[in-house]
């Protein structure tokens, strides 16, 4: 992608600044929220226990609070995922990244997988987008395509490549596959290993419209420096 075709504010609004590492302290979460606000990114994605903290820290900034549901393995029951979503939304979350039930998808139980996604989508109706995490490192292409179809039928807003905690993260091939197998109104989020500006721009060209990133400042500062030097 030509650097002249995207500016720093535009790219910032494609980033969900990730604050999901299990060892993060409260102070580190607050510093991450401050960084997200200073760059005016789309959202922060925090652990469920940090939603209320992040919502307070980001109030009035224009940066949304997102959190994860059934994270990182997707193995929670649907009832637990629904409860997680309800609590998160009540505490100020505006975006939900849910992990689909990976084992059931691989077992061919599409009905159960679809119902699981739909239940969370129903809870979030009118509150904000639901992003369905596939964890592509564990899936075949055929399974990824089925996951795209099930997510679309359930009314999800995004499909997402990975949690960032599996053996592999986002790949260009997966983003292209997901973009080709979802309706135009759905968006693709790439997460896991997108750490540089050049890599992010490759994913934009492949069809990704949102990114989970921990190196937000590095990426956006690099873009600002390159545009200034152009």
Secondary structure, 3 states (H helix, E strand, C coil): CCHHHCCHHHHHCCEEEEECCCCCCHHHHHHHHHHHHHHCCCEEEECHHHHHHHHHHHCCCCCEEEEEECCCCCCCCHHHHHHHHHHHHHCCCCEEEEECCHHHHHHCCHHHHHHHHHHHHHHHCCCCCEEEECCHHHCCHHHHHHHHHHHHHHCCCEEECCCCCCCCCCCHHHHHHHHHCCCCCCEEEEECCCCCHHHHHHHHHHCCCEEEECCHHHHHHHHHHHHHHC
